[in-house]
Amino acid sequence: MTDPAPEPPPLPAARRLGVGAAIVLVIVALAVTVGIGILRGALAPVETVAVSIEGGGEAVTDAAASVYVHVAGAVAAPGLYRLDEGARVVDAVAAAGGFAEGADESAVNLARPVGDGEQLVVPVAGAAAPAGEVAAAPAGDGRVNLNTADASALDTLPRIGPAMAQRIIDWREANGRFTSVEDLLAVPGIGDKMLEALRDLVTV
């Protein structure tokens, strides 16, 4: 009868300690790698996409600072779009898929800033909006929005005739959006008395 094989001698205590330490180091390295991956995923930028309610276009926006613009008329995908704050007419038209066939592109000021709650109507050739401006809806409370109103809307204000309305539009195009009603004082021909007469009738 064959004697059973002798059992291997136990590892020295120092060697057992080294093997245990190596296993712990491997586990710690894996934990660190997983933690770094989770952290990188949490810090990755998130892209927000706003889709037209009525049309098929899309606009990439920052939801934290955005404006809603209703684009209508001769565009590929009319609808309501959410754009970055400070966007211009060119951005709104692009979000709506660009000009449609027959659009009167020369009647649209692509460089003009758009305002929250504005309606942009791109006219068909032969039916351009007055003064070369895209039609803009008035503010919901009846006040005239200095950043979106066209010349005809501004002309409805007291003491504002066609010439002064055009000066307001020219200032807006040269300097960007009105940030407050007081900015009207920077428009040539508007002083403190006229500002007080307009203060409750306009908004930005």
C-alpha positions, 0 to 999 in steps of 0.5 A: 500500500502506497503511503499518501503524499506528504503535505506541502510545508506551510508558507512562511509567515512573511510570504503569506503576508506579502501575498495578502498585501498584493491582493489588497493592492489589486482590490484598491487599484480596481476600486480607484479605477471604477471611482475615476470612471464614475467621476468622469461620467458625472462631470461630462457636459450634458447636451440639451435638445429642444424640439419644435412643437409644430415642426421637425427642426431641432435647436441645441440650447442651454436650458438655464438661460434660454428664450422661447421664439415662435418662428412662422411664415416662410420657413421649413419647419414653423414652430416654437423654439427654445434658443440661447439667451442672446440669440439672433434672428439667424439662429431662430431661422436656422432652428426652424430649418432655414428659409422655405422656397419663396421666402423674402430673405431680403426682408429679414434682418438676420443680425437682430437679437430676438426676445423671449416670447417673440413671434418671427414671421418670415414673409413670402416674396411680395408680402414683406413686413414694414420697414424691412423688419420681421413682424413681432408680436407685442408683449402679453400685457399690452406693453411694447417690447423694445427688443422685438417691436418693429417700426409700426409697433413703436410708432403707436407709442405717444410722442414716437413718430416714424423717425424716432421709431427708426432711431430706436431700431437703429440703436438696437441693431447697433448696440444689441438688446435693451437691458432696461427701459432706461436705455432709451435715454441713449437713443438720440432725441429721447430725454427724461420727460419722454422716458417718463411718458413711455416707462409704463408703456414699454418693456424689455 
